[in-house]
């Protein structure tokens, strides 16, 4: 079993229980008296989980309970995270390497009709037991609804809210229409957060937002921030099943050392020679800091890490993942890399990127510190309000004493003067 005194991010052995029951986590003595947070994290891909871990690492004074599903749940469990809860969630469905929108919408409907209700019921039950001080959500819609039901503050930390609060007029027409529609969807999924932190690799290309919105760069883990970038000459490829075959075909005869992460067993068998296949592990970020350049899908989190290290990227959006098309467009706008649709990818395009492209994007600081400042301010406000409530309760519970009175029953102050028309002083 996992020792609760371990570092929260120590790797657990595979034969250990990666998700200890809540009851054992609750009574861990070293967490008594700490602020307690409930954090809902979307489970599609690893970007949300990576961002959440970066935030949690900066809050050692807090007990953070994570509610998630899918790959994010597996990611936290493999790291032996002690306050982990599995919930229902929405996932994309794929068919022949593309997002299957009818199946995805069907899954979403089932989630909204049943899965989210179960989430809300269970999270509310645990909140009644654990009394969290603050709720957080990274594009997970159940958590904010529980927070509103309990009249608790809730912070949203994600990339998707840029479609709600940021100007998108510069996007191509189709992507502009997508951004508008996505903004409406995001507001429906994550309604009325107390504060919104928008973390994106192209924050410097977005315009001003509201007072309760913080716009910052990519939120990066501590192990990323500590690394010093170098160049050992190899190419780093991060692939997913939807585009993996096309990427490996384009890289097959590039004449470079290529380290590949994320490949399925089928792809490894098909391209058994010519590539250095590796499992996703902490080694990935070290290779990212040491590579010459990156070939990858166009997820916001990885692109943010590339910009932090100053690594050029060939961004290949997954078919049907239009948010990734927006990301790929910004990759070119800021001069960080080249974008290419998966269907158009060829060895010639790959060769041009590997041998000719030089990045011109400036490095930007880690956005996690902006996010944590927001959370600590919200916690300070919660604690201040709690102290005021406690004082009010204590005052209301005291037995009132009879005031000193003078002639004709007129109250007298401690100084002995008549205090007609003034508040009575209670001892």
PyMOL commands that set and color helices and strands:
alter all, ss='L'
color gray80, all
select helices_A, chain A and resi 22-26+29-31+47-57+70-78+101-130+141-149+162-165+173-189+203-205+222-225+244-251+265-270+283-290+300-309+322-333+342-344+347-356+368-397+407-409
alter helices_A, ss='H'
color red, helices_A
select strands_A, chain A and resi 35-41+62-68+84-86+94-95+98-99+134-138+154-158+195-199+213-216+235-238+258-261+276-278+293-296+313-315+337-339
alter strands_A, ss='S'
color yellow, strands_A
deselect
rebuild
show_as cartoon
